Amino acid sequence: MKILIICKGSKEQGLGHLFRTKAFANLASFDNDVEVIAIIQEELKCIFQEINCCVHFVKKDKQALSYINKFSPDILAFDLLSIDNRVFLYCKENIKTIISISPIFEHMNSIDMLFTRSSVVPKIQGVKICSGLRYSIFGDHIENISDRKYRENISRPELSIAICMGGADAKNKTLLVLNTLLKYSSSLTIWVLLGEGYAHSYDELVSTVRANPQHEIILAKTVRSMWRVLGNCSLAILTGGLTTTEAVYAGLPTINLFEKKEYVNVISPEFFKKGACINGGLLSDNSLKKMNRLLKKIDNNRGLLWKMHRHCKGLLDQKGSERVLKKIKEFIKHANK
């Protein structure tokens, strides 16, 4: 099959779509002809350094048209929130099968298939929906945290906490969360993970660190080594995006602070029901205060973290991309009968 994936990410909208596209493209390219069109800023090209197929970089939606026409795919997969109406209409008229591997997409009513890790999805007339954790797509760079290793992590005198507010963090939630953790009464080890798109003042973070000697704070700009860092932590503060899914697979408990209500619905409710992670609510002054109260409760009873670590086990595997491809082939086979 000829598969074209169009993705879009930015410092404003986040980078999760880019990482998911990369993971799916790498798997799909083993036995399919795959190309990617990435609608991104120049400085984000580095995300696609280790990919097994051709990637075309464009800055505007309309620039994708020439590559779409030249490649003439059998299947077009969108991994983005929105795209120019004229570009989408061209795709609809010229490509037989259109899917979305993004759970949120403005043209959802006009595609053929939707794949989403969430089990809470409204029915869309005429759209084949494949939902649930079995369709979670993420990369193979995540390192599982063994039971022995995690016991070591939570047995240390100081809790080791990671802050990871997304690869772009347009609103600088990183600084908000860090300032809240610095008010915590007991000493912490805090890993501040800065994504590829973090464009806020690094000096401001450094000044914040220097002004708070009680806690040990490490600023880290990571890509490939991110999970080697997270593997040494007891807990992560996240935004409920792709990294939360990766954390569940790795066995790392998380508190998730969401920017928008719709992002809560994208995360599988099973994560919360099974006790694998905590829904910290929408990011606000109140939810940040609640986060510190949760930390106190957890710090006083490390067994709660151990239970969350164990609840992560078996919820996810790395076969999401394979299942997506299998369902696409089944859909096409049925459509051609």
C-alpha positions, 0 to 999 in steps of 0.5 A: 500500500502507498500510505501518506501521513500528513501531520502538523505540530507547532510551539503553540499547538504542541508536538505530540502529533509529530511523535505519533506520526514518526512512530506509526510511519516507522512501523508502517514503512516495513512493508508499505510505501510510506511518505510523510508531509510535516507542516512544521516550523524549521526548528522542529525538523530535528524530530524526524531525524530517525525515521525510515521513510521520506519526509517532506517539510512544508510551512503552510497547508497549501504547500502539501498539495504538490506532494500529495499529487505526486505521491498519489497515495492509496491511503491518507492518514491525518495526524493534526487538529486542522487543515485548510478546507481546500486541501482537505477537499482535494484529498477527499476528491482524489484519495479513496481512503482517508483516516485520522490517527488524531483523536481530535480533527476538525474534519472528523465527519468527512473521513472514512476511519478514526483511530483513538486510544480513548474508549469514550468516542461519540458515534460519527455517521459513516465513519468506522471508529476503532477505539480503545487502548489497543490502538495506542500509538507511541514510539519504541524508545520507552524503557519499562521501569522494572519492579525492582528499579521502581522500589529503589526509586520510591525508597529514597528519602526525597521524592524524585519528581519530573515535570514535563509539560509537552514539547512546546509548552506555549503557555510556560506551564513548566514554570507554573508547576515548578513554582508550586512544587518549590512551595512544598514543605519537604525536600524534593528532587525535581527534574524539569524536562524541556521539550524541543519547542520550549522557547521561554526564558531559560534564564528565568528557570535558572534564577528560580532554581538558584533562589530555592536551595531547599530542593535539588532541581535539574534542568534537562533538555532531552529527546532520546534520553528522556526515558532514561531520566524518567526511569529514575523518578517516582512520579511525573507531572504531565499534561495528559498528552502522549507522554501520559500514555508512554508513562503508563506503558513504562510504569511511571505514576503521573498526576495530569493537569489538563489545559482544556476539558476536551483533552481530558476526554482524549485520555482513556478513562481506563487509566484513571479507573485502573488507578494507573494515573491521577486526574489533577483537573484543569490547570488552575491555581486551585488544581496546583494547590491540590497537586501539592496536597496530593504530593503530601499524601503520597509522600507520607504513604509511598505504598500508594505510588507502588500500587499505581506502578503495579496498576500500569502493568498490562494496560498497554503494549507496543502493537498499536501501529500494527493493529491500526495497519491491520484494520486499514487492510481489512477496511480496504478489503471489505470496501473492494468487495 
